[in-house]
């Protein structure tokens, strides 16, 4: 459910919604949601001073129902 919610929210923010990839995985005691977007949309998802990313994490925390969930916004250009 969280993966679909994040996917829906991120697709509403970006200008290239077909390039959005949201994956959920388990890492130790917490779930991790990796968000990949087109390089041109990275700034939109992070937002000024990280405000959009923080708002996305706040929504995920509210939906997580007490589970530990981390949201990573992955820079696909970093190598």
Secondary structure in CASP SS format (residue, H / E / C, confidence):
PFRMAT SS
TARGET T0000
AUTHOR 0000-0000-0000
METHOD secondary structure of the structure
MODEL  1
X C 1.00
X H 1.00
X H 1.00
X H 1.00
X H 1.00
X H 1.00
X H 1.00
X H 1.00
X H 1.00
X H 1.00
X H 1.00
X H 1.00
X H 1.00
X C 1.00
X C 1.00
X C 1.00
X H 1.00
X H 1.00
X H 1.00
X C 1.00
X E 1.00
X E 1.00
X E 1.00
X E 1.00
X E 1.00
X E 1.00
X E 1.00
X C 1.00
X C 1.00
X E 1.00
X E 1.00
X E 1.00
X E 1.00
X E 1.00
X E 1.00
X E 1.00
X C 1.00
X C 1.00
X H 1.00
X H 1.00
X H 1.00
X H 1.00
X H 1.00
X H 1.00
X H 1.00
X H 1.00
X C 1.00
X H 1.00
X H 1.00
X H 1.00
X H 1.00
X H 1.00
X H 1.00
X H 1.00
X H 1.00
X H 1.00
X H 1.00
X H 1.00
X H 1.00
X H 1.00
X H 1.00
X H 1.00
X H 1.00
X C 1.00
X C 1.00
X C 1.00
X C 1.00
X C 1.00
X E 1.00
X E 1.00
X E 1.00
X E 1.00
X E 1.00
X E 1.00
X C 1.00
X C 1.00
X C 1.00
X C 1.00
X C 1.00
END
